[in-house]
Amino acid sequence: MAVELERMRGTFDKGLTQLDGKLDVLVERNMHTGERLLAAETAATALAVRVTALERRVWTASGIAAALGSGGAFLATLLGG
């Protein structure tokens, strides 16, 4: 009986050791996933800032082009063209 209990204890200890190892792997993966997520969020924020700046430039350029087009048409009308 004592031998059988000792064998079961050894099996149980081995199983706990394997479980502990697998948990360590999961914790490590979770840490790496968190780091990658933070990097992706940082990149997304930087990209959003760049897109906003680009949109401002496009709208400004569109306004300038419209003003120049109107001014050119007005000037052409004044010059008789």
mmCIF file of the N, C-alpha and C atoms, coordinates in Angstrom:
data_MODEL
# 
_entry.id   MODEL 
# 
loop_
_atom_site.group_PDB 
_atom_site.id 
_atom_site.type_symbol 
_atom_site.label_atom_id 
_atom_site.label_alt_id 
_atom_site.label_comp_id 
_atom_site.label_asym_id 
_atom_site.label_entity_id 
_atom_site.label_seq_id 
_atom_site.pdbx_PDB_ins_code 
_atom_site.Cartn_x 
_atom_site.Cartn_y 
_atom_site.Cartn_z 
_atom_site.occupancy 
_atom_site.B_iso_or_equiv 
_atom_site.pdbx_formal_charge 
_atom_site.auth_seq_id 
_atom_site.auth_comp_id 
_atom_site.auth_asym_id 
_atom_site.auth_atom_id 
_atom_site.pdbx_PDB_model_num 
ATOM 1   N N  . MET A 1 1  ? 0.821   -1.196 0.000   1.00 0.00 ? 1  MET A N  1 
ATOM 2   C CA . MET A 1 1  ? 0.000   0.000  0.000   1.00 0.00 ? 1  MET A CA 1 
ATOM 3   C C  . MET A 1 1  ? 0.866   1.260  0.000   1.00 0.00 ? 1  MET A C  1 
ATOM 4   N N  . ALA A 1 2  ? 1.883   1.296  0.837   1.00 0.00 ? 2  ALA A N  1 
ATOM 5   C CA . ALA A 1 2  ? 2.763   2.458  0.924   1.00 0.00 ? 2  ALA A CA 1 
ATOM 6   C C  . ALA A 1 2  ? 3.505   2.665  -0.395  1.00 0.00 ? 2  ALA A C  1 
ATOM 7   N N  . VAL A 1 3  ? 3.897   1.591  -1.053  1.00 0.00 ? 3  VAL A N  1 
ATOM 8   C CA . VAL A 1 3  ? 4.606   1.682  -2.335  1.00 0.00 ? 3  VAL A CA 1 
ATOM 9   C C  . VAL A 1 3  ? 3.681   2.278  -3.394  1.00 0.00 ? 3  VAL A C  1 
ATOM 10  N N  . GLU A 1 4  ? 2.457   1.821  -3.393  1.00 0.00 ? 4  GLU A N  1 
ATOM 11  C CA . GLU A 1 4  ? 1.479   2.328  -4.368  1.00 0.00 ? 4  GLU A CA 1 
ATOM 12  C C  . GLU A 1 4  ? 1.207   3.812  -4.132  1.00 0.00 ? 4  GLU A C  1 
ATOM 13  N N  . LEU A 1 5  ? 1.069   4.221  -2.884  1.00 0.00 ? 5  LEU A N  1 
ATOM 14  C CA . LEU A 1 5  ? 0.860   5.639  -2.566  1.00 0.00 ? 5  LEU A CA 1 
ATOM 15  C C  . LEU A 1 5  ? 2.068   6.476  -2.991  1.00 0.00 ? 5  LEU A C  1 
ATOM 16  N N  . GLU A 1 6  ? 3.263   5.962  -2.795  1.00 0.00 ? 6  GLU A N  1 
ATOM 17  C CA . GLU A 1 6  ? 4.469   6.686  -3.195  1.00 0.00 ? 6  GLU A CA 1 
ATOM 18  C C  . GLU A 1 6  ? 4.534   6.817  -4.716  1.00 0.00 ? 6  GLU A C  1 
ATOM 19  N N  . ARG A 1 7  ? 4.125   5.781  -5.437  1.00 0.00 ? 7  ARG A N  1 
ATOM 20  C CA . ARG A 1 7  ? 4.094   5.825  -6.906  1.00 0.00 ? 7  ARG A CA 1 
ATOM 21  C C  . ARG A 1 7  ? 3.077   6.868  -7.374  1.00 0.00 ? 7  ARG A C  1 
ATOM 22  N N  . MET A 1 8  ? 1.918   6.888  -6.730  1.00 0.00 ? 8  MET A N  1 
ATOM 23  C CA . MET A 1 8  ? 0.896   7.865  -7.087  1.00 0.00 ? 8  MET A CA 1 
ATOM 24  C C  . MET A 1 8  ? 1.371   9.292  -6.791  1.00 0.00 ? 8  MET A C  1 
ATOM 25  N N  . ARG A 1 9  ? 2.102   9.439  -5.673  1.00 0.00 ? 9  ARG A N  1 
ATOM 26  C CA . ARG A 1 9  ? 2.631   10.751 -5.318  1.00 0.00 ? 9  ARG A CA 1 
ATOM 27  C C  . ARG A 1 9  ? 3.639   11.216 -6.369  1.00 0.00 ? 9  ARG A C  1 
ATOM 28  N N  . GLY A 1 10 ? 4.471   10.304 -6.821  1.00 0.00 ? 10 GLY A N  1 
ATOM 29  C CA . GLY A 1 10 ? 5.443   10.635 -7.862  1.00 0.00 ? 10 GLY A CA 1 
ATOM 30  C C  . GLY A 1 10 ? 4.754   11.030 -9.163  1.00 0.00 ? 10 GLY A C  1 
ATOM 31  N N  . THR A 1 11 ? 3.713   10.308 -9.518  1.00 0.00 ? 11 THR A N  1 
ATOM 32  C CA . THR A 1 11 ? 2.952   10.629 -10.725 1.00 0.00 ? 11 THR A CA 1 
ATOM 33  C C  . THR A 1 11 ? 2.302   12.002 -10.591 1.00 0.00 ? 11 THR A C  1 
ATOM 34  N N  . PHE A 1 12 ? 1.736   12.270 -9.419  1.00 0.00 ? 12 PHE A N  1 
ATOM 35  C CA . PHE A 1 12 ? 1.101   13.548 -9.154  1.00 0.00 ? 12 PHE A CA 1 
ATOM 36  C C  . PHE A 1 12 ? 2.120   14.687 -9.224  1.00 0.00 ? 12 PHE A C  1 
ATOM 37  N N  . ASP A 1 13 ? 3.275   14.501 -8.602  1.00 0.00 ? 13 ASP A N  1 
ATOM 38  C CA . ASP A 1 13 ? 4.330   15.521 -8.635  1.00 0.00 ? 13 ASP A CA 1 
ATOM 39  C C  . ASP A 1 13 ? 4.800   15.782 -10.061 1.00 0.00 ? 13 ASP A C  1 
ATOM 40  N N  . LYS A 1 14 ? 4.941   14.720 -10.836 1.00 0.00 ? 14 LYS A N  1 
ATOM 41  C CA . LYS A 1 14 ? 5.365   14.864 -12.234 1.00 0.00 ? 14 LYS A CA 1 
ATOM 42  C C  . LYS A 1 14 ? 4.326   15.666 -13.011 1.00 0.00 ? 14 LYS A C  1 
ATOM 43  N N  . GLY A 1 15 ? 3.051   15.354 -12.783 1.00 0.00 ? 15 GLY A N  1 
ATOM 44  C CA . GLY A 1 15 ? 1.981   16.088 -13.466 1.00 0.00 ? 15 GLY A CA 1 
ATOM 45  C C  . GLY A 1 15 ? 1.969   17.556 -13.087 1.00 0.00 ? 15 GLY A C  1 
ATOM 46  N N  . LEU A 1 16 ? 2.169   17.860 -11.807 1.00 0.00 ? 16 LEU A N  1 
ATOM 47  C CA . LEU A 1 16 ? 2.213   19.255 -11.369 1.00 0.00 ? 16 LEU A CA 1 
ATOM 48  C C  . LEU A 1 16 ? 3.402   19.995 -11.985 1.00 0.00 ? 16 LEU A C  1 
ATOM 49  N N  . THR A 1 17 ? 4.531   19.306 -12.098 1.00 0.00 ? 17 THR A N  1 
ATOM 50  C CA . THR A 1 17 ? 5.710   19.917 -12.707 1.00 0.00 ? 17 THR A CA 1 
ATOM 51  C C  . THR A 1 17 ? 5.447   20.238 -14.175 1.00 0.00 ? 17 THR A C  1 
ATOM 52  N N  . GLN A 1 18 ? 4.801   19.316 -14.890 1.00 0.00 ? 18 GLN A N  1 
ATOM 53  C CA . GLN A 1 18 ? 4.468   19.560 -16.295 1.00 0.00 ? 18 GLN A CA 1 
ATOM 54  C C  . GLN A 1 18 ? 3.483   20.713 -16.422 1.00 0.00 ? 18 GLN A C  1 
ATOM 55  N N  . LEU A 1 19 ? 2.503   20.755 -15.551 1.00 0.00 ? 19 LEU A N  1 
ATOM 56  C CA . LEU A 1 19 ? 1.519   21.827 -15.565 1.00 0.00 ? 19 LEU A CA 1 
ATOM 57  C C  . LEU A 1 19 ? 2.178   23.170 -15.289 1.00 0.00 ? 19 LEU A C  1 
ATOM 58  N N  . ASP A 1 20 ? 3.091   23.187 -14.340 1.00 0.00 ? 20 ASP A N  1 
ATOM 59  C CA . ASP A 1 20 ? 3.811   24.409 -14.007 1.00 0.00 ? 20 ASP A CA 1 
ATOM 60  C C  . ASP A 1 20 ? 4.617   24.897 -15.218 1.00 0.00 ? 20 ASP A C  1 
ATOM 61  N N  . GLY A 1 21 ? 5.251   23.968 -15.917 1.00 0.00 ? 21 GLY A N  1 
ATOM 62  C CA . GLY A 1 21 ? 6.003   24.333 -17.115 1.00 0.00 ? 21 GLY A CA 1 
ATOM 63  C C  . GLY A 1 21 ? 5.108   24.911 -18.198 1.00 0.00 ? 21 GLY A C  1 
ATOM 64  N N  . LYS A 1 22 ? 3.946   24.311 -18.382 1.00 0.00 ? 22 LYS A N  1 
ATOM 65  C CA . LYS A 1 22 ? 3.015   24.815 -19.397 1.00 0.00 ? 22 LYS A CA 1 
ATOM 66  C C  . LYS A 1 22 ? 2.476   26.188 -19.012 1.00 0.00 ? 22 LYS A C  1 
ATOM 67  N N  . LEU A 1 23 ? 2.233   26.406 -17.734 1.00 0.00 ? 23 LEU A N  1 
ATOM 68  C CA . LEU A 1 23 ? 1.786   27.716 -17.278 1.00 0.00 ? 23 LEU A CA 1 
ATOM 69  C C  . LEU A 1 23 ? 2.863   28.773 -17.502 1.00 0.00 ? 23 LEU A C  1 
ATOM 70  N N  . ASP A 1 24 ? 4.119   28.412 -17.278 1.00 0.00 ? 24 ASP A N  1 
ATOM 71  C CA . ASP A 1 24 ? 5.218   29.338 -17.535 1.00 0.00 ? 24 ASP A CA 1 
ATOM 72  C C  . ASP A 1 24 ? 5.246   29.747 -19.005 1.00 0.00 ? 24 ASP A C  1 
ATOM 73  N N  . VAL A 1 25 ? 5.021   28.783 -19.897 1.00 0.00 ? 25 VAL A N  1 
ATOM 74  C CA . VAL A 1 25 ? 4.992   29.075 -21.337 1.00 0.00 ? 25 VAL A CA 1 
ATOM 75  C C  . VAL A 1 25 ? 3.840   30.030 -21.658 1.00 0.00 ? 25 VAL A C  1 
ATOM 76  N N  . LEU A 1 26 ? 2.683   29.798 -21.064 1.00 0.00 ? 26 LEU A N  1 
ATOM 77  C CA . LEU A 1 26 ? 1.533   30.669 -21.307 1.00 0.00 ? 26 LEU A CA 1 
ATOM 78  C C  . LEU A 1 26 ? 1.777   32.086 -20.798 1.00 0.00 ? 26 LEU A C  1 
ATOM 79  N N  . VAL A 1 27 ? 2.401   32.200 -19.643 1.00 0.00 ? 27 VAL A N  1 
ATOM 80  C CA . VAL A 1 27 ? 2.709   33.525 -19.105 1.00 0.00 ? 27 VAL A CA 1 
ATOM 81  C C  . VAL A 1 27 ? 3.684   34.246 -20.029 1.00 0.00 ? 27 VAL A C  1 
ATOM 82  N N  . GLU A 1 28 ? 4.684   33.535 -20.514 1.00 0.00 ? 28 GLU A N  1 
ATOM 83  C CA . GLU A 1 28 ? 5.667   34.126 -21.435 1.00 0.00 ? 28 GLU A CA 1 
ATOM 84  C C  . GLU A 1 28 ? 4.996   34.602 -22.721 1.00 0.00 ? 28 GLU A C  1 
ATOM 85  N N  . ARG A 1 29 ? 4.137   33.775 -23.287 1.00 0.00 ? 29 ARG A N  1 
ATOM 86  C CA . ARG A 1 29 ? 3.418   34.160 -24.508 1.00 0.00 ? 29 ARG A CA 1 
ATOM 87  C C  . ARG A 1 29 ? 2.536   35.370 -24.257 1.00 0.00 ? 29 ARG A C  1 
ATOM 88  N N  . ASN A 1 30 ? 1.887   35.405 -23.111 1.00 0.00 ? 30 ASN A N  1 
ATOM 89  C CA . ASN A 1 30 ? 1.017   36.528 -22.779 1.00 0.00 ? 30 ASN A CA 1 
ATOM 90  C C  . ASN A 1 30 ? 1.817   37.826 -22.692 1.00 0.00 ? 30 ASN A C  1 
ATOM 91  N N  . MET A 1 31 ? 3.005   37.753 -22.112 1.00 0.00 ? 31 MET A N  1 
ATOM 92  C CA . MET A 1 31 ? 3.852   38.940 -22.015 1.00 0.00 ? 31 MET A CA 1 
ATOM 93  C C  . MET A 1 31 ? 4.245   39.433 -23.397 1.00 0.00 ? 31 MET A C  1 
ATOM 94  N N  . HIS A 1 32 ? 4.627   38.513 -24.295 1.00 0.00 ? 32 HIS A N  1 
ATOM 95  C CA . HIS A 1 32 ? 5.014   38.902 -25.649 1.00 0.00 ? 32 HIS A CA 1 
ATOM 96  C C  . HIS A 1 32 ? 3.816   39.467 -26.415 1.00 0.00 ? 32 HIS A C  1 
ATOM 97  N N  . THR A 1 33 ? 2.654   38.881 -26.204 1.00 0.00 ? 33 THR A N  1 
ATOM 98  C CA . THR A 1 33 ? 1.455   39.380 -26.875 1.00 0.00 ? 33 THR A CA 1 
ATOM 99  C C  . THR A 1 33 ? 1.141   40.794 -26.398 1.00 0.00 ? 33 THR A C  1 
ATOM 100 N N  . GLY A 1 34 ? 1.283   41.037 -25.122 1.00 0.00 ? 34 GLY A N  1 
ATOM 101 C CA . GLY A 1 34 ? 1.061   42.377 -24.586 1.00 0.00 ? 34 GLY A CA 1 
ATOM 102 C C  . GLY A 1 34 ? 2.034   43.390 -25.165 1.00 0.00 ? 34 GLY A C  1 
ATOM 103 N N  . GLU A 1 35 ? 3.285   42.998 -25.302 1.00 0.00 ? 35 GLU A N  1 
ATOM 104 C CA . GLU A 1 35 ? 4.293   43.892 -25.881 1.00 0.00 ? 35 GLU A CA 1 
ATOM 105 C C  . GLU A 1 35 ? 3.971   44.194 -27.341 1.00 0.00 ? 35 GLU A C  1 
ATOM 106 N N  . ARG A 1 36 ? 3.577   43.166 -28.091 1.00 0.00 ? 36 ARG A N  1 
ATOM 107 C CA . ARG A 1 36 ? 3.228   43.376 -29.500 1.00 0.00 ? 36 ARG A CA 1 
ATOM 108 C C  . ARG A 1 36 ? 1.990   44.251 -29.631 1.00 0.00 ? 36 ARG A C  1 
ATOM 109 N N  . LEU A 1 37 ? 1.015   44.067 -28.754 1.00 0.00 ? 37 LEU A N  1 
ATOM 110 C CA . LEU A 1 37 ? -0.189  44.888 -28.778 1.00 0.00 ? 37 LEU A CA 1 
ATOM 111 C C  . LEU A 1 37 ? 0.143   46.344 -28.493 1.00 0.00 ? 37 LEU A C  1 
ATOM 112 N N  . LEU A 1 38 ? 0.987   46.590 -27.521 1.00 0.00 ? 38 LEU A N  1 
ATOM 113 C CA . LEU A 1 38 ? 1.392   47.958 -27.203 1.00 0.00 ? 38 LEU A CA 1 
ATOM 114 C C  . LEU A 1 38 ? 2.113   48.596 -28.386 1.00 0.00 ? 38 LEU A C  1 
ATOM 115 N N  . ALA A 1 39 ? 2.981   47.845 -29.038 1.00 0.00 ? 39 ALA A N  1 
ATOM 116 C CA . ALA A 1 39 ? 3.692   48.368 -30.215 1.00 0.00 ? 39 ALA A CA 1 
ATOM 117 C C  . ALA A 1 39 ? 2.716   48.676 -31.346 1.00 0.00 ? 39 ALA A C  1 
ATOM 118 N N  . ALA A 1 40 ? 1.726   47.814 -31.543 1.00 0.00 ? 40 ALA A N  1 
ATOM 119 C CA . ALA A 1 40 ? 0.731   48.039 -32.589 1.00 0.00 ? 40 ALA A CA 1 
ATOM 120 C C  . ALA A 1 40 ? -0.128  49.265 -32.279 1.00 0.00 ? 40 ALA A C  1 
ATOM 121 N N  . GLU A 1 41 ? -0.492  49.446 -31.016 1.00 0.00 ? 41 GLU A N  1 
ATOM 122 C CA . GLU A 1 41 ? -1.277  50.621 -30.632 1.00 0.00 ? 41 GLU A CA 1 
ATOM 123 C C  . GLU A 1 41 ? -0.474  51.900 -30.841 1.00 0.00 ? 41 GLU A C  1 
ATOM 124 N N  . THR A 1 42 ? 0.803   51.867 -30.519 1.00 0.00 ? 42 THR A N  1 
ATOM 125 C CA . THR A 1 42 ? 1.671   53.026 -30.723 1.00 0.00 ? 42 THR A CA 1 
ATOM 126 C C  . THR A 1 42 ? 1.787   53.356 -32.203 1.00 0.00 ? 42 THR A C  1 
ATOM 127 N N  . ALA A 1 43 ? 1.965   52.329 -33.026 1.00 0.00 ? 43 ALA A N  1 
ATOM 128 C CA . ALA A 1 43 ? 2.066   52.544 -34.469 1.00 0.00 ? 43 ALA A CA 1 
ATOM 129 C C  . ALA A 1 43 ? 0.748   53.078 -35.031 1.00 0.00 ? 43 ALA A C  1 
ATOM 130 N N  . ALA A 1 44 ? -0.371  52.571 -34.549 1.00 0.00 ? 44 ALA A N  1 
ATOM 131 C CA . ALA A 1 44 ? -1.679  53.034 -35.024 1.00 0.00 ? 44 ALA A CA 1 
ATOM 132 C C  . ALA A 1 44 ? -1.896  54.495 -34.650 1.00 0.00 ? 44 ALA A C  1 
ATOM 133 N N  . THR A 1 45 ? -1.489  54.893 -33.463 1.00 0.00 ? 45 THR A N  1 
ATOM 134 C CA . THR A 1 45 ? -1.623  56.283 -33.044 1.00 0.00 ? 45 THR A CA 1 
ATOM 135 C C  . THR A 1 45 ? -0.766  57.188 -33.918 1.00 0.00 ? 45 THR A C  1 
ATOM 136 N N  . ALA A 1 46 ? 0.463   56.780 -34.181 1.00 0.00 ? 46 ALA A N  1 
ATOM 137 C CA . ALA A 1 46 ? 1.352   57.568 -35.037 1.00 0.00 ? 46 ALA A CA 1 
ATOM 138 C C  . ALA A 1 46 ? 0.780   57.675 -36.447 1.00 0.00 ? 46 ALA A C  1 
ATOM 139 N N  . LEU A 1 47 ? 0.220   56.597 -36.937 1.00 0.00 ? 47 LEU A N  1 
ATOM 140 C CA . LEU A 1 47 ? -0.375  56.616 -38.274 1.00 0.00 ? 47 LEU A CA 1 
ATOM 141 C C  . LEU A 1 47 ? -1.590  57.542 -38.317 1.00 0.00 ? 47 LEU A C  1 
ATOM 142 N N  . ALA A 1 48 ? -2.405  57.531 -37.286 1.00 0.00 ? 48 ALA A N  1 
ATOM 143 C CA . ALA A 1 48 ? -3.570  58.411 -37.228 1.00 0.00 ? 48 ALA A CA 1 
ATOM 144 C C  . ALA A 1 48 ? -3.140  59.875 -37.248 1.00 0.00 ? 48 ALA A C  1 
ATOM 145 N N  . VAL A 1 49 ? -2.066  60.196 -36.550 1.00 0.00 ? 49 VAL A N  1 
ATOM 146 C CA . VAL A 1 49 ? -1.554  61.571 -36.550 1.00 0.00 ? 49 VAL A CA 1 
ATOM 147 C C  . VAL A 1 49 ? -1.102  61.961 -37.954 1.00 0.00 ? 49 VAL A C  1 
ATOM 148 N N  . ARG A 1 50 ? -0.403  61.049 -38.613 1.00 0.00 ? 50 ARG A N  1 
ATOM 149 C CA . ARG A 1 50 ? 0.071   61.336 -39.975 1.00 0.00 ? 50 ARG A CA 1 
ATOM 150 C C  . ARG A 1 50 ? -1.086  61.508 -40.943 1.00 0.00 ? 50 ARG A C  1 
ATOM 151 N N  . VAL A 1 51 ? -2.106  60.681 -40.833 1.00 0.00 ? 51 VAL A N  1 
ATOM 152 C CA . VAL A 1 51 ? -3.265  60.772 -41.730 1.00 0.00 ? 51 VAL A CA 1 
ATOM 153 C C  . VAL A 1 51 ? -3.996  62.091 -41.507 1.00 0.00 ? 51 VAL A C  1 
ATOM 154 N N  . THR A 1 52 ? -4.152  62.485 -40.261 1.00 0.00 ? 52 THR A N  1 
ATOM 155 C CA . THR A 1 52 ? -4.816  63.752 -39.951 1.00 0.00 ? 52 THR A CA 1 
ATOM 156 C C  . THR A 1 52 ? -4.044  64.918 -40.562 1.00 0.00 ? 52 THR A C  1 
ATOM 157 N N  . ALA A 1 53 ? -2.738  64.907 -40.440 1.00 0.00 ? 53 ALA A N  1 
ATOM 158 C CA . ALA A 1 53 ? -1.910  65.974 -41.025 1.00 0.00 ? 53 ALA A CA 1 
ATOM 159 C C  . ALA A 1 53 ? -2.036  65.975 -42.547 1.00 0.00 ? 53 ALA A C  1 
ATOM 160 N N  . LEU A 1 54 ? -2.055  64.800 -43.132 1.00 0.00 ? 54 LEU A N  1 
ATOM 161 C CA . LEU A 1 54 ? -2.194  64.703 -44.590 1.00 0.00 ? 54 LEU A CA 1 
ATOM 162 C C  . LEU A 1 54 ? -3.561  65.207 -45.040 1.00 0.00 ? 54 LEU A C  1 
ATOM 163 N N  . GLU A 1 55 ? -4.601  64.874 -44.303 1.00 0.00 ? 55 GLU A N  1 
ATOM 164 C CA . GLU A 1 55 ? -5.942  65.361 -44.647 1.00 0.00 ? 55 GLU A CA 1 
ATOM 165 C C  . GLU A 1 55 ? -5.985  66.880 -44.607 1.00 0.00 ? 55 GLU A C  1 
ATOM 166 N N  . ARG A 1 56 ? -5.355  67.477 -43.588 1.00 0.00 ? 56 ARG A N  1 
ATOM 167 C CA . ARG A 1 56 ? -5.322  68.940 -43.507 1.00 0.00 ? 56 ARG A CA 1 
ATOM 168 C C  . ARG A 1 56 ? -4.646  69.535 -44.732 1.00 0.00 ? 56 ARG A C  1 
ATOM 169 N N  . ARG A 1 57 ? -3.537  68.937 -45.133 1.00 0.00 ? 57 ARG A N  1 
ATOM 170 C CA . ARG A 1 57 ? -2.816  69.450 -46.311 1.00 0.00 ? 57 ARG A CA 1 
ATOM 171 C C  . ARG A 1 57 ? -3.656  69.316 -47.574 1.00 0.00 ? 57 ARG A C  1 
ATOM 172 N N  . VAL A 1 58 ? -4.354  68.194 -47.718 1.00 0.00 ? 58 VAL A N  1 
ATOM 173 C CA . VAL A 1 58 ? -5.179  67.981 -48.915 1.00 0.00 ? 58 VAL A CA 1 
ATOM 174 C C  . VAL A 1 58 ? -6.302  69.008 -48.955 1.00 0.00 ? 58 VAL A C  1 
ATOM 175 N N  . TRP A 1 59 ? -6.987  69.222 -47.833 1.00 0.00 ? 59 TRP A N  1 
ATOM 176 C CA . TRP A 1 59 ? -8.081  70.198 -47.819 1.00 0.00 ? 59 TRP A CA 1 
ATOM 177 C C  . TRP A 1 59 ? -7.565  71.607 -48.063 1.00 0.00 ? 59 TRP A C  1 
ATOM 178 N N  . THR A 1 60 ? -6.408  71.920 -47.518 1.00 0.00 ? 60 THR A N  1 
ATOM 179 C CA . THR A 1 60 ? -5.809  73.240 -47.760 1.00 0.00 ? 60 THR A CA 1 
ATOM 180 C C  . THR A 1 60 ? -5.466  73.399 -49.229 1.00 0.00 ? 60 THR A C  1 
ATOM 181 N N  . ALA A 1 61 ? -4.851  72.385 -49.810 1.00 0.00 ? 61 ALA A N  1 
ATOM 182 C CA . ALA A 1 61 ? -4.487  72.445 -51.227 1.00 0.00 ? 61 ALA A CA 1 
ATOM 183 C C  . ALA A 1 61 ? -5.731  72.532 -52.105 1.00 0.00 ? 61 ALA A C  1 
ATOM 184 N N  . SER A 1 62 ? -6.785  71.834 -51.729 1.00 0.00 ? 62 SER A N  1 
ATOM 185 C CA . SER A 1 62 ? -8.028  71.894 -52.508 1.00 0.00 ? 62 SER A CA 1 
ATOM 186 C C  . SER A 1 62 ? -8.619  73.292 -52.461 1.00 0.00 ? 62 SER A C  1 
ATOM 187 N N  . GLY A 1 63 ? -8.595  73.890 -51.283 1.00 0.00 ? 63 GLY A N  1 
ATOM 188 C CA . GLY A 1 63 ? -9.109  75.262 -51.153 1.00 0.00 ? 63 GLY A CA 1 
ATOM 189 C C  . GLY A 1 63 ? -8.299  76.250 -51.976 1.00 0.00 ? 63 GLY A C  1 
ATOM 190 N N  . ILE A 1 64 ? -6.985  76.106 -51.927 1.00 0.00 ? 64 ILE A N  1 
ATOM 191 C CA . ILE A 1 64 ? -6.123  76.996 -52.711 1.00 0.00 ? 64 ILE A CA 1 
ATOM 192 C C  . ILE A 1 64 ? -6.376  76.804 -54.199 1.00 0.00 ? 64 ILE A C  1 
ATOM 193 N N  . ALA A 1 65 ? -6.509  75.542 -54.630 1.00 0.00 ? 65 ALA A N  1 
ATOM 194 C CA . ALA A 1 65 ? -6.766  75.270 -56.050 1.00 0.00 ? 65 ALA A CA 1 
ATOM 195 C C  . ALA A 1 65 ? -8.098  75.863 -56.481 1.00 0.00 ? 65 ALA A C  1 
ATOM 196 N N  . ALA A 1 66 ? -9.116  75.754 -55.641 1.00 0.00 ? 66 ALA A N  1 
ATOM 197 C CA . ALA A 1 66 ? -10.420 76.326 -55.977 1.00 0.00 ? 66 ALA A CA 1 
ATOM 198 C C  . ALA A 1 66 ? -10.335 77.837 -56.059 1.00 0.00 ? 66 ALA A C  1 
ATOM 199 N N  . ALA A 1 67 ? -9.622  78.450 -55.136 1.00 0.00 ? 67 ALA A N  1 
ATOM 200 C CA . ALA A 1 67 ? -9.475  79.912 -55.151 1.00 0.00 ? 67 ALA A CA 1 
ATOM 201 C C  . ALA A 1 67 ? -8.709  80.364 -56.387 1.00 0.00 ? 67 ALA A C  1 
ATOM 202 N N  . LEU A 1 68 ? -7.636  79.661 -56.711 1.00 0.00 ? 68 LEU A N  1 
ATOM 203 C CA . LEU A 1 68 ? -6.859  80.017 -57.903 1.00 0.00 ? 68 LEU A CA 1 
ATOM 204 C C  . LEU A 1 68 ? -7.671  79.819 -59.177 1.00 0.00 ? 68 LEU A C  1 
ATOM 205 N N  . GLY A 1 69 ? -8.470  78.759 -59.210 1.00 0.00 ? 69 GLY A N  1 
ATOM 206 C CA . GLY A 1 69 ? -9.316  78.524 -60.383 1.00 0.00 ? 69 GLY A CA 1 
ATOM 207 C C  . GLY A 1 69 ? -10.346 79.619 -60.556 1.00 0.00 ? 69 GLY A C  1 
ATOM 208 N N  . SER A 1 70 ? -10.958 80.002 -59.470 1.00 0.00 ? 70 SER A N  1 
ATOM 209 C CA . SER A 1 70 ? -11.951 81.089 -59.524 1.00 0.00 ? 70 SER A CA 1 
ATOM 210 C C  . SER A 1 70 ? -11.286 82.395 -59.903 1.00 0.00 ? 70 SER A C  1 
ATOM 211 N N  . GLY A 1 71 ? -10.131 82.653 -59.297 1.00 0.00 ? 71 GLY A N  1 
ATOM 212 C CA . GLY A 1 71 ? -9.401  83.879 -59.607 1.00 0.00 ? 71 GLY A CA 1 
ATOM 213 C C  . GLY A 1 71 ? -8.950  83.902 -61.059 1.00 0.00 ? 71 GLY A C  1 
ATOM 214 N N  . GLY A 1 72 ? -8.514  82.760 -61.550 1.00 0.00 ? 72 GLY A N  1 
ATOM 215 C CA . GLY A 1 72 ? -8.091  82.684 -62.950 1.00 0.00 ? 72 GLY A CA 1 
ATOM 216 C C  . GLY A 1 72 ? -9.262  82.903 -63.897 1.00 0.00 ? 72 GLY A C  1 
ATOM 217 N N  . ALA A 1 73 ? -10.401 82.347 -63.567 1.00 0.00 ? 73 ALA A N  1 
ATOM 218 C CA . ALA A 1 73 ? -11.588 82.549 -64.408 1.00 0.00 ? 73 ALA A CA 1 
ATOM 219 C C  . ALA A 1 73 ? -12.010 84.016 -64.372 1.00 0.00 ? 73 ALA A C  1 
ATOM 220 N N  . PHE A 1 74 ? -11.973 84.635 -63.208 1.00 0.00 ? 74 PHE A N  1 
ATOM 221 C CA . PHE A 1 74 ? -12.329 86.042 -63.086 1.00 0.00 ? 74 PHE A CA 1 
ATOM 222 C C  . PHE A 1 74 ? -11.359 86.902 -63.880 1.00 0.00 ? 74 PHE A C  1 
ATOM 223 N N  . LEU A 1 75 ? -10.067 86.594 -63.795 1.00 0.00 ? 75 LEU A N  1 
ATOM 224 C CA . LEU A 1 75 ? -9.057  87.344 -64.535 1.00 0.00 ? 75 LEU A CA 1 
ATOM 225 C C  . LEU A 1 75 ? -9.230  87.165 -66.033 1.00 0.00 ? 75 LEU A C  1 
ATOM 226 N N  . ALA A 1 76 ? -9.547  85.949 -66.462 1.00 0.00 ? 76 ALA A N  1 
ATOM 227 C CA . ALA A 1 76 ? -9.785  85.693 -67.879 1.00 0.00 ? 76 ALA A CA 1 
ATOM 228 C C  . ALA A 1 76 ? -10.989 86.475 -68.367 1.00 0.00 ? 76 ALA A C  1 
ATOM 229 N N  . THR A 1 77 ? -12.012 86.609 -67.539 1.00 0.00 ? 77 THR A N  1 
ATOM 230 C CA . THR A 1 77 ? -13.202 87.382 -67.903 1.00 0.00 ? 77 THR A CA 1 
ATOM 231 C C  . THR A 1 77 ? -12.843 88.864 -68.013 1.00 0.00 ? 77 THR A C  1 
ATOM 232 N N  . LEU A 1 78 ? -12.038 89.369 -67.097 1.00 0.00 ? 78 LEU A N  1 
ATOM 233 C CA . LEU A 1 78 ? -11.644 90.757 -67.140 1.00 0.00 ? 78 LEU A CA 1 
ATOM 234 C C  . LEU A 1 78 ? -10.787 91.080 -68.356 1.00 0.00 ? 78 LEU A C  1 
ATOM 235 N N  . LEU A 1 79 ? -9.960  90.107 -68.744 1.00 0.00 ? 79 LEU A N  1 
ATOM 236 C CA . LEU A 1 79 ? -9.069  90.344 -69.862 1.00 0.00 ? 79 LEU A CA 1 
ATOM 237 C C  . LEU A 1 79 ? -9.751  90.062 -71.210 1.00 0.00 ? 79 LEU A C  1 
ATOM 238 N N  . GLY A 1 80 ? -10.980 89.624 -71.127 1.00 0.00 ? 80 GLY A N  1 
ATOM 239 C CA . GLY A 1 80 ? -11.748 89.419 -72.340 1.00 0.00 ? 80 GLY A CA 1 
ATOM 240 C C  . GLY A 1 80 ? -11.538 88.064 -72.977 1.00 0.00 ? 80 GLY A C  1 
ATOM 241 N N  . GLY A 1 81 ? -11.065 87.099 -72.195 1.00 0.00 ? 81 GLY A N  1 
ATOM 242 C CA . GLY A 1 81 ? -10.792 85.793 -72.743 1.00 0.00 ? 81 GLY A CA 1 
ATOM 243 C C  . GLY A 1 81 ? -11.893 84.867 -72.587 1.00 0.00 ? 81 GLY A C  1 
# 
